[in-house]
Amino acid sequence: MNETFRSESDSMGAMQVPASAYYGAQTARAIENFPISDLRFPRSFIRALGLIKKHAALTNQELGGLKPEIAAAIEKAAQEVADGKWDGEFVLDIFQTGSGTSTNMNANEVIANRAMELLGARRGDKLVHPNDHVNRGQSSNDVIPTAMHVAALDGIEHALIPALEELQKALAAKAKEFHDVLKIGRTHLQDATPIRLGQEFGGYASQVQHGIERLRAAEKHLGELALGGTAVGTGINTHPAFARRTISRLAAETGLALCEAPNHFEAQSGKDAVVETSGALKTLAVSLIKIANDLRWLGSGPRLGLGELRLPATQPGSSIMPGKVNPVMCEMLLQVCAQVLGNDTAITFGGSLGNFELNVMMPVMTHNLLQAIALLAKGSEVFARRCVAGLEADRAKCQGNLELSLSNCTILAPVIGYDKAAKIAKTAYETNRTIRQVAAEISGLEAARLEELLDPGRQA
Protein backbone atom coordinates (compact mmCIF):
# COMPACT_ATOMS: atom_id res chain seq x y z
CA MET A 1 0.00 0.00 0.00
CA ASN A 2 2.90 2.36 0.82
CA GLU A 3 5.13 1.34 -2.12
CA THR A 4 6.93 4.22 -3.77
CA PHE A 5 7.84 4.31 -7.44
CA ARG A 6 10.44 5.78 -9.75
CA SER A 7 9.98 6.64 -13.40
CA GLU A 8 12.07 4.80 -15.99
CA SER A 9 11.83 4.92 -19.76
CA ASP A 10 12.29 2.49 -22.59
CA SER A 11 11.84 3.04 -26.33
CA MET A 12 8.04 3.12 -25.88
CA GLY A 13 7.99 5.73 -23.14
CA ALA A 14 7.96 6.11 -19.38
CA MET A 15 6.92 3.41 -16.93
CA GLN A 16 6.41 3.47 -13.19
CA VAL A 17 8.76 0.99 -11.52
CA PRO A 18 8.79 0.12 -7.80
CA ALA A 19 11.53 2.20 -6.21
CA SER A 20 13.01 -0.86 -4.54
CA ALA A 21 13.17 -2.90 -7.75
CA TYR A 22 16.37 -3.54 -9.67
CA TYR A 23 14.44 -4.30 -12.84
CA GLY A 24 13.38 -1.42 -15.10
CA ALA A 25 10.84 -0.16 -17.60
CA GLN A 26 10.79 -3.10 -20.02
CA THR A 27 10.30 -5.59 -17.21
CA ALA A 28 7.53 -3.46 -15.70
CA ARG A 29 5.84 -3.34 -19.10
CA ALA A 30 6.09 -7.15 -19.44
CA ILE A 31 4.59 -7.61 -15.98
CA GLU A 32 1.49 -5.81 -17.22
CA ASN A 33 1.46 -7.68 -20.53
CA PHE A 34 1.80 -11.25 -19.24
CA PRO A 35 -0.19 -11.89 -16.03
CA ILE A 36 -0.78 -15.48 -17.13
CA SER A 37 0.42 -17.97 -14.51
CA ASP A 38 2.60 -18.45 -11.48
CA LEU A 39 5.30 -20.19 -13.54
CA ARG A 40 8.72 -18.52 -13.58
CA PHE A 41 12.09 -19.44 -15.06
CA PRO A 42 13.90 -21.77 -12.65
CA ARG A 43 17.08 -21.04 -10.71
CA SER A 44 19.20 -23.04 -13.15
CA PHE A 45 18.16 -20.82 -16.05
CA ILE A 46 18.70 -17.56 -14.15
CA ARG A 47 22.16 -18.83 -13.16
CA ALA A 48 22.98 -19.53 -16.80
CA LEU A 49 21.77 -16.06 -17.82
CA GLY A 50 23.95 -14.45 -15.15
CA LEU A 51 27.02 -16.37 -16.29
CA ILE A 52 26.44 -15.42 -19.93
CA LYS A 53 26.17 -11.71 -19.04
CA LYS A 54 29.25 -11.91 -16.83
CA HIS A 55 31.48 -13.48 -19.44
CA ALA A 56 30.05 -11.31 -22.21
CA ALA A 57 31.15 -8.24 -20.25
CA LEU A 58 34.66 -9.61 -19.77
CA THR A 59 34.93 -10.40 -23.48
CA ASN A 60 33.60 -7.00 -24.49
CA GLN A 61 36.19 -5.30 -22.29
CA GLU A 62 38.91 -7.47 -23.80
CA LEU A 63 37.75 -6.53 -27.30
CA GLY A 64 37.65 -2.82 -26.45
CA GLY A 65 33.86 -2.53 -26.37
CA LEU A 66 33.46 -1.70 -22.65
CA LYS A 67 35.42 0.53 -20.30
CA PRO A 68 37.13 -1.49 -17.55
CA GLU A 69 35.10 0.08 -14.72
CA ILE A 70 31.79 -0.62 -16.50
CA ALA A 71 32.82 -4.19 -17.31
CA ALA A 72 33.93 -4.81 -13.72
CA ALA A 73 30.62 -3.58 -12.30
CA ILE A 74 28.64 -5.71 -14.76
CA GLU A 75 30.80 -8.71 -13.95
CA LYS A 76 30.12 -8.37 -10.22
CA ALA A 77 26.40 -7.72 -10.66
CA ALA A 78 26.02 -10.61 -13.09
CA GLN A 79 27.83 -12.95 -10.72
CA GLU A 80 25.37 -11.97 -8.00
CA VAL A 81 22.55 -12.89 -10.39
CA ALA A 82 24.23 -16.22 -11.12
CA ASP A 83 24.60 -16.84 -7.39
CA GLY A 84 20.88 -16.28 -6.78
CA LYS A 85 21.15 -13.01 -4.85
CA TRP A 86 18.52 -11.29 -7.00
CA ASP A 87 16.16 -14.14 -7.85
CA GLY A 88 13.26 -12.11 -6.49
CA GLU A 89 13.82 -9.59 -9.29
CA PHE A 90 13.07 -12.16 -12.00
CA VAL A 91 9.33 -11.70 -11.93
CA LEU A 92 8.18 -12.52 -15.45
CA ASP A 93 5.83 -15.28 -16.52
CA ILE A 94 6.97 -18.21 -18.64
CA PHE A 95 4.13 -17.40 -21.05
CA GLN A 96 5.54 -14.30 -22.72
CA THR A 97 7.17 -13.28 -25.98
CA GLY A 98 8.31 -16.46 -27.73
CA SER A 99 11.93 -15.34 -28.01
CA GLY A 100 12.21 -14.70 -24.27
CA THR A 101 13.09 -11.05 -24.97
CA SER A 102 11.27 -9.90 -21.84
CA THR A 103 13.35 -12.13 -19.60
CA ASN A 104 16.59 -11.22 -21.38
CA MET A 105 15.75 -7.57 -20.73
CA ASN A 106 14.77 -8.42 -17.16
CA ALA A 107 18.33 -9.72 -16.68
CA ASN A 108 19.88 -6.76 -18.50
CA GLU A 109 17.97 -4.27 -16.35
CA VAL A 110 18.68 -5.97 -13.04
CA ILE A 111 22.38 -6.24 -13.84
CA ALA A 112 22.59 -2.66 -15.14
CA ASN A 113 20.86 -1.16 -12.11
CA ARG A 114 22.90 -3.21 -9.68
CA ALA A 115 26.10 -2.29 -11.53
CA MET A 116 25.17 1.40 -11.28
CA GLU A 117 24.62 0.96 -7.56
CA LEU A 118 28.08 -0.58 -7.27
CA LEU A 119 29.49 2.45 -9.11
CA GLY A 120 27.71 4.87 -6.77
CA ALA A 121 24.95 5.91 -9.17
CA ARG A 122 21.18 5.66 -8.77
CA ARG A 123 19.02 2.96 -10.29
CA GLY A 124 17.57 4.07 -13.60
CA ASP A 125 20.33 6.63 -14.33
CA LYS A 126 21.56 4.58 -17.33
CA LEU A 127 25.22 5.13 -16.44
CA VAL A 128 25.31 1.41 -17.15
CA HIS A 129 22.84 0.86 -19.97
CA PRO A 130 20.91 -2.45 -20.13
CA ASN A 131 21.11 -2.60 -23.95
CA ASP A 132 24.30 -0.74 -24.83
CA HIS A 133 26.45 -2.26 -22.10
CA VAL A 134 24.97 -5.41 -20.53
CA ASN A 135 23.50 -6.70 -23.78
CA ARG A 136 26.43 -5.57 -25.95
CA GLY A 137 27.13 -7.99 -28.80
CA GLN A 138 24.01 -10.00 -27.98
CA SER A 139 20.35 -10.46 -28.88
CA SER A 140 17.58 -12.17 -26.98
CA ASN A 141 17.43 -14.47 -29.99
CA ASP A 142 20.86 -15.94 -29.26
CA VAL A 143 21.10 -15.38 -25.49
CA ILE A 144 17.90 -17.21 -24.51
CA PRO A 145 18.66 -20.42 -26.47
CA THR A 146 22.23 -20.27 -25.14
CA ALA A 147 20.98 -20.07 -21.56
CA MET A 148 18.50 -22.87 -22.27
CA HIS A 149 21.26 -25.16 -23.52
CA VAL A 150 23.72 -24.29 -20.74
CA ALA A 151 21.14 -24.82 -17.99
CA ALA A 152 19.93 -28.11 -19.48
CA LEU A 153 23.43 -29.44 -20.05
CA ASP A 154 24.44 -28.47 -16.53
CA GLY A 155 21.38 -30.21 -15.08
CA ILE A 156 21.98 -33.38 -17.07
CA GLU A 157 25.69 -33.55 -16.40
CA HIS A 158 25.77 -32.51 -12.76
CA ALA A 159 22.41 -33.75 -11.43
CA LEU A 160 20.57 -36.21 -13.66
CA ILE A 161 23.40 -38.47 -14.79
CA PRO A 162 24.86 -38.80 -11.25
CA ALA A 163 21.38 -39.73 -9.98
CA LEU A 164 20.96 -42.29 -12.76
CA GLU A 165 24.39 -43.75 -12.07
CA GLU A 166 23.37 -44.20 -8.45
CA LEU A 167 20.14 -45.92 -9.51
CA GLN A 168 21.96 -48.12 -12.03
CA LYS A 169 24.46 -49.22 -9.37
CA ALA A 170 21.66 -49.96 -6.91
CA LEU A 171 19.84 -52.11 -9.46
CA ALA A 172 23.06 -53.88 -10.47
CA ALA A 173 23.79 -54.63 -6.81
CA LYS A 174 20.36 -56.21 -6.44
CA ALA A 175 20.96 -58.21 -9.63
CA LYS A 176 24.02 -59.71 -7.97
CA GLU A 177 22.29 -60.20 -4.61
CA PHE A 178 19.29 -61.94 -6.20
CA HIS A 179 21.21 -64.09 -8.66
CA ASP A 180 20.48 -67.32 -6.79
CA VAL A 181 16.74 -66.58 -6.41
CA LEU A 182 14.81 -68.72 -8.90
CA LYS A 183 11.30 -67.56 -9.81
CA ILE A 184 8.75 -67.78 -12.53
CA GLY A 185 9.10 -65.54 -15.56
CA ARG A 186 6.02 -63.92 -17.05
CA THR A 187 4.97 -62.93 -20.56
CA HIS A 188 1.56 -61.48 -21.52
CA LEU A 189 0.99 -61.26 -17.73
CA GLN A 190 0.89 -65.07 -17.73
CA ASP A 191 3.27 -67.60 -16.23
CA ALA A 192 6.24 -68.40 -18.46
CA THR A 193 9.48 -70.31 -17.89
CA PRO A 194 11.84 -70.01 -14.90
CA ILE A 195 14.25 -67.12 -14.56
CA ARG A 196 16.49 -65.72 -11.85
CA LEU A 197 15.30 -62.65 -9.97
CA GLY A 198 18.79 -61.31 -10.55
CA GLN A 199 18.26 -61.57 -14.30
CA GLU A 200 15.21 -59.33 -14.04
CA PHE A 201 17.20 -56.75 -12.11
CA GLY A 202 20.07 -57.01 -14.56
CA GLY A 203 17.59 -55.99 -17.24
CA TYR A 204 16.49 -52.98 -15.19
CA ALA A 205 20.09 -51.91 -14.62
CA SER A 206 20.74 -52.18 -18.36
CA GLN A 207 17.72 -50.00 -19.17
CA VAL A 208 19.05 -47.24 -16.92
CA GLN A 209 22.54 -47.58 -18.40
CA HIS A 210 21.10 -47.23 -21.89
CA GLY A 211 19.26 -44.11 -20.69
CA ILE A 212 22.55 -42.59 -19.53
CA GLU A 213 24.14 -43.36 -22.89
CA ARG A 214 21.27 -41.70 -24.77
CA LEU A 215 21.68 -38.56 -22.67
CA ARG A 216 25.42 -38.56 -23.32
CA ALA A 217 24.73 -38.72 -27.05
CA ALA A 218 22.28 -35.77 -26.82
CA GLU A 219 24.87 -33.67 -24.97
CA LYS A 220 26.91 -33.17 -28.14
CA HIS A 221 24.32 -31.03 -29.90
CA LEU A 222 23.11 -29.48 -26.65
CA GLY A 223 26.62 -28.13 -26.17
CA GLU A 224 26.41 -26.14 -29.43
CA LEU A 225 25.45 -22.59 -28.45
CA ALA A 226 23.61 -19.96 -30.48
CA LEU A 227 25.57 -17.08 -28.94
CA GLY A 228 27.09 -14.96 -31.70
CA GLY A 229 24.17 -15.19 -34.11
CA THR A 230 22.46 -12.10 -32.62
CA ALA A 231 19.14 -11.22 -34.30
CA VAL A 232 18.78 -13.66 -37.18
CA GLY A 233 21.96 -15.73 -37.29
CA THR A 234 24.19 -13.34 -39.25
CA GLY A 235 26.01 -11.99 -36.19
CA ILE A 236 25.09 -8.39 -36.92
CA ASN A 237 26.37 -5.87 -34.31
CA THR A 238 28.79 -8.28 -32.63
CA HIS A 239 32.55 -8.75 -32.87
CA PRO A 240 33.58 -11.85 -34.86
CA ALA A 241 35.53 -13.14 -31.85
CA PHE A 242 32.86 -12.34 -29.26
CA ALA A 243 31.03 -15.67 -29.20
CA ARG A 244 34.11 -17.87 -29.30
CA ARG A 245 35.81 -16.05 -26.43
CA THR A 246 32.67 -15.77 -24.30
CA ILE A 247 31.80 -19.44 -24.76
CA SER A 248 35.36 -20.45 -23.91
CA ARG A 249 35.01 -18.59 -20.61
CA LEU A 250 31.60 -20.20 -19.96
CA ALA A 251 33.00 -23.65 -20.60
CA ALA A 252 35.92 -23.08 -18.24
CA GLU A 253 33.66 -21.94 -15.39
CA THR A 254 30.93 -24.56 -15.79
CA GLY A 255 33.10 -27.53 -16.75
CA LEU A 256 30.73 -28.25 -19.62
CA ALA A 257 31.59 -29.18 -23.21
CA LEU A 258 30.44 -25.98 -24.92
CA CYS A 259 31.19 -24.60 -28.36
CA GLU A 260 29.84 -22.02 -30.79
CA ALA A 261 27.17 -23.51 -33.04
CA PRO A 262 28.65 -24.40 -36.44
CA ASN A 263 25.54 -22.93 -38.10
CA HIS A 264 23.76 -20.08 -36.36
CA PHE A 265 20.71 -20.28 -38.59
CA GLU A 266 20.07 -23.86 -37.43
CA ALA A 267 20.79 -22.94 -33.82
CA GLN A 268 18.26 -20.08 -33.74
CA SER A 269 15.53 -21.10 -36.14
CA GLY A 270 15.32 -24.70 -34.95
CA LYS A 271 15.48 -26.20 -31.49
CA ASP A 272 16.24 -29.71 -32.66
CA ALA A 273 18.85 -30.27 -29.95
CA VAL A 274 16.21 -29.58 -27.31
CA VAL A 275 13.71 -31.89 -29.00
CA GLU A 276 16.41 -34.58 -29.22
CA THR A 277 17.26 -34.17 -25.55
CA SER A 278 13.61 -34.32 -24.59
CA GLY A 279 13.32 -37.53 -26.59
CA ALA A 280 16.11 -39.05 -24.52
CA LEU A 281 14.35 -37.90 -21.35
CA LYS A 282 11.07 -39.38 -22.59
CA THR A 283 12.75 -42.71 -23.34
CA LEU A 284 14.30 -42.69 -19.89
CA ALA A 285 10.89 -41.99 -18.35
CA VAL A 286 9.40 -44.93 -20.25
CA SER A 287 12.17 -47.18 -18.88
CA LEU A 288 11.59 -45.98 -15.33
CA ILE A 289 7.84 -46.55 -15.66
CA LYS A 290 8.50 -50.17 -16.62
CA ILE A 291 10.89 -50.65 -13.69
CA ALA A 292 8.68 -48.97 -11.07
CA ASN A 293 5.59 -50.78 -12.31
CA ASP A 294 7.31 -54.16 -12.23
CA LEU A 295 8.54 -53.61 -8.69
CA ARG A 296 5.13 -52.63 -7.34
CA TRP A 297 3.52 -55.67 -9.00
CA LEU A 298 6.25 -58.05 -7.83
CA GLY A 299 5.73 -56.64 -4.34
CA SER A 300 1.93 -56.76 -4.47
CA GLY A 301 0.13 -58.43 -1.59
CA PRO A 302 1.67 -58.94 0.83
CA ARG A 303 -0.35 -62.17 1.12
CA LEU A 304 -2.73 -62.23 -1.81
CA GLY A 305 -0.62 -60.70 -4.56
CA LEU A 306 2.54 -61.88 -6.31
CA GLY A 307 4.59 -61.12 -3.23
CA GLU A 308 7.95 -62.11 -4.67
CA LEU A 309 9.55 -58.86 -3.50
CA ARG A 310 9.30 -57.08 -0.18
CA LEU A 311 9.38 -53.33 -0.74
CA PRO A 312 10.63 -51.01 2.01
CA ALA A 313 7.87 -49.75 4.29
CA THR A 314 8.32 -45.98 4.18
CA GLN A 315 5.01 -44.70 5.57
CA PRO A 316 1.52 -45.87 6.60
CA GLY A 317 -0.49 -46.65 3.51
CA SER A 318 -4.05 -45.87 4.52
CA SER A 319 -6.02 -43.47 6.65
CA ILE A 320 -8.68 -46.14 7.23
CA MET A 321 -6.99 -49.56 6.93
CA PRO A 322 -4.56 -50.14 9.83
CA GLY A 323 -1.29 -51.84 8.92
CA LYS A 324 -1.58 -51.25 5.19
CA VAL A 325 1.66 -50.29 3.46
CA ASN A 326 1.68 -49.09 -0.15
CA PRO A 327 4.41 -48.93 -2.84
CA VAL A 328 4.58 -45.16 -2.56
CA MET A 329 8.07 -44.76 -3.99
CA CYS A 330 7.03 -46.58 -7.14
CA GLU A 331 3.93 -44.40 -7.38
CA MET A 332 6.03 -41.26 -6.92
CA LEU A 333 8.29 -42.24 -9.80
CA LEU A 334 5.35 -43.12 -12.03
CA GLN A 335 3.92 -39.64 -11.50
CA VAL A 336 7.28 -38.01 -12.20
CA CYS A 337 7.49 -39.93 -15.46
CA ALA A 338 3.92 -39.05 -16.42
CA GLN A 339 4.85 -35.37 -16.07
CA VAL A 340 7.98 -35.88 -18.18
CA LEU A 341 5.93 -37.47 -20.97
CA GLY A 342 3.64 -34.44 -20.90
CA ASN A 343 6.64 -32.11 -20.97
CA ASP A 344 7.94 -33.89 -24.06
CA THR A 345 4.66 -33.26 -25.87
CA ALA A 346 4.92 -29.51 -25.22
CA ILE A 347 8.59 -29.50 -26.25
CA THR A 348 7.88 -31.44 -29.44
CA PHE A 349 5.15 -29.01 -30.43
CA GLY A 350 7.34 -26.07 -29.50
CA GLY A 351 10.17 -27.39 -31.62
CA SER A 352 7.91 -27.47 -34.65
CA LEU A 353 7.34 -23.70 -34.49
CA GLY A 354 10.66 -22.47 -35.76
CA ASN A 355 9.36 -19.83 -38.14
CA PHE A 356 11.96 -18.66 -40.68
CA GLU A 357 14.94 -17.38 -38.62
CA LEU A 358 13.63 -17.87 -35.08
CA ASN A 359 11.85 -20.39 -32.90
CA VAL A 360 9.13 -18.55 -30.97
CA MET A 361 8.34 -21.13 -28.28
CA MET A 362 11.57 -20.95 -26.29
CA PRO A 363 10.24 -19.95 -22.85
CA VAL A 364 7.74 -22.80 -22.63
CA MET A 365 10.28 -25.25 -24.09
CA THR A 366 12.82 -24.10 -21.51
CA HIS A 367 10.37 -24.55 -18.65
CA ASN A 368 9.38 -28.05 -19.72
CA LEU A 369 12.92 -29.21 -20.48
CA LEU A 370 14.44 -28.00 -17.22
CA GLN A 371 11.51 -29.29 -15.19
CA ALA A 372 11.84 -32.73 -16.78
CA ILE A 373 15.56 -32.86 -16.02
CA ALA A 374 15.06 -31.76 -12.41
CA LEU A 375 12.16 -34.16 -11.78
CA LEU A 376 13.98 -37.17 -13.22
CA ALA A 377 17.14 -36.34 -11.29
CA LYS A 378 15.43 -36.06 -7.92
CA GLY A 379 12.94 -38.86 -8.59
CA SER A 380 15.68 -41.30 -9.60
CA GLU A 381 17.81 -40.42 -6.60
CA VAL A 382 14.99 -40.86 -4.10
CA PHE A 383 13.81 -44.08 -5.79
CA ALA A 384 17.31 -45.56 -5.61
CA ARG A 385 17.75 -44.73 -1.95
CA ARG A 386 14.29 -45.26 -0.52
CA CYS A 387 13.07 -48.16 -2.65
CA VAL A 388 15.69 -50.13 -4.58
CA ALA A 389 18.35 -50.15 -1.86
CA GLY A 390 15.91 -51.70 0.63
CA LEU A 391 14.32 -54.36 -1.59
CA GLU A 392 14.26 -57.93 -0.32
CA ALA A 393 13.36 -61.14 -2.09
CA ASP A 394 10.70 -63.41 -0.62
CA ARG A 395 12.54 -66.59 -1.52
CA ALA A 396 9.84 -68.92 -0.25
CA LYS A 397 7.16 -67.14 -2.31
CA CYS A 398 9.37 -67.21 -5.39
CA GLN A 399 9.94 -70.95 -4.99
CA GLY A 400 6.28 -71.64 -4.28
CA ASN A 401 5.08 -69.70 -7.32
CA LEU A 402 7.65 -71.45 -9.45
CA GLU A 403 6.53 -74.92 -8.44
CA LEU A 404 2.88 -74.10 -9.17
CA SER A 405 3.53 -72.83 -12.69
CA LEU A 406 2.00 -74.80 -15.55
CA SER A 407 4.78 -73.57 -17.82
CA ASN A 408 7.14 -76.04 -16.19
CA CYS A 409 5.99 -78.42 -18.87
CA THR A 410 7.85 -76.35 -21.50
CA ILE A 411 11.14 -78.10 -20.75
CA LEU A 412 9.45 -81.47 -21.31
CA ALA A 413 8.21 -80.72 -24.84
CA PRO A 414 11.48 -81.44 -26.72
CA VAL A 415 11.71 -84.79 -24.90
CA ILE A 416 8.12 -86.11 -24.91
CA GLY A 417 6.58 -83.93 -27.66
CA TYR A 418 4.50 -80.78 -27.59
CA ASP A 419 1.11 -82.49 -27.55
CA LYS A 420 1.92 -84.74 -24.60
CA ALA A 421 3.43 -81.86 -22.66
CA ALA A 422 0.30 -79.79 -23.36
CA LYS A 423 -1.84 -82.65 -22.05
CA ILE A 424 0.18 -82.69 -18.83
CA ALA A 425 -0.34 -78.94 -18.41
CA LYS A 426 -4.08 -79.21 -19.05
CA THR A 427 -4.48 -82.12 -16.64
CA ALA A 428 -2.47 -80.34 -13.94
CA TYR A 429 -4.69 -77.27 -14.28
CA GLU A 430 -7.95 -79.23 -14.23
CA THR A 431 -6.94 -81.36 -11.23
CA ASN A 432 -5.24 -78.54 -9.31
CA ARG A 433 -1.92 -80.36 -9.18
CA THR A 434 1.62 -79.49 -10.19
CA ILE A 435 3.34 -80.37 -13.45
CA ARG A 436 5.75 -82.48 -11.47
CA GLN A 437 2.93 -84.58 -10.00
CA VAL A 438 1.09 -85.15 -13.27
CA ALA A 439 4.24 -85.77 -15.30
CA ALA A 440 5.30 -88.47 -12.88
CA GLU A 441 2.11 -90.32 -13.84
CA ILE A 442 1.83 -89.87 -17.61
CA SER A 443 5.11 -88.59 -19.09
CA GLY A 444 6.70 -92.03 -19.34
CA LEU A 445 9.99 -90.63 -18.04
CA GLU A 446 12.00 -92.19 -15.24
CA ALA A 447 11.86 -90.33 -11.97
CA ALA A 448 15.53 -89.31 -12.04
CA ARG A 449 15.26 -87.99 -15.59
CA LEU A 450 12.07 -86.10 -14.77
CA GLU A 451 13.65 -84.45 -11.73
CA GLU A 452 16.66 -83.53 -13.82
CA LEU A 453 14.49 -81.88 -16.48
CA LEU A 454 12.28 -80.03 -13.99
CA ASP A 455 15.22 -78.56 -12.06
CA PRO A 456 14.54 -74.80 -12.46
CA GLY A 457 18.21 -74.00 -12.05
CA ARG A 458 18.91 -75.68 -15.38
CA GLN A 459 16.22 -73.68 -17.13
CA ALA A 460 17.06 -70.14 -15.99
Number of C-alpha atoms within 10 A of each C-alpha: 3 4 7 10 13 16 14 20 14 12 7 9 10 14 18 15 22 16 15 12 18 24 29 29 24 24 28 20 17 20 16 10 13 15 13 13 10 10 13 15 20 16 17 19 24 24 21 26 26 26 26 27 29 28 24 30 29 22 24 24 17 15 13 10 18 19 13 15 12 22 25 19 22 32 24 17 26 32 21 19 27 23 16 15 12 20 16 9 17 20 18 25 22 25 19 22 17 19 22 24 20 23 27 22 23 25 27 30 29 25 31 32 27 28 29 23 19 16 16 10 15 14 24 25 13 17 18 26 20 24 16 14 23 29 22 21 25 26 24 19 29 24 28 26 25 29 25 26 28 29 24 28 27 22 19 25 17 15 17 26 22 16 22 25 18 18 24 26 17 20 25 20 18 24 22 14 15 20 17 15 19 23 26 25 19 13 8 6 7 10 17 17 20 23 22 22 26 22 20 18 24 20 15 23 24 15 20 23 18 17 24 22 14 18 23 17 14 21 24 14 18 27 22 22 28 28 32 30 27 22 18 17 21 13 20 15 14 18 17 12 12 21 25 19 20 24 24 15 20 22 16 11 11 15 12 16 18 25 22 21 22 11 14 23 17 17 28 32 21 22 26 19 20 27 24 22 26 28 20 22 27 23 20 24 25 18 19 25 20 13 21 22 17 15 21 21 16 19 24 19 16 16 9 7 11 16 22 26 22 20 27 19 17 13 11 13 15 11 8 7 9 9 10 13 17 21 22 20 23 25 15 15 24 21 15 21 25 15 18 26 21 14 22 24 17 19 27 19 12 23 22 15 17 18 12 11 17 23 21 24 24 28 25 21 28 26 21 21 25 24 19 25 24 19 18 26 20 17 23 24 20 17 22 22 14 17 22 22 17 14 17 16 19 14 18 14 16 21 16 13 17 22 19 18 24 22 22 27 23 20 18 21 14 9 13 13 12 15 10 17 24 17 16 26 23 15 17 21 16 9 9 11 15 19 23 22 11 19 23 15 11 12 19 10 16 10 14 8 9 16 13 12 19 19 13 21 15 11 15 15
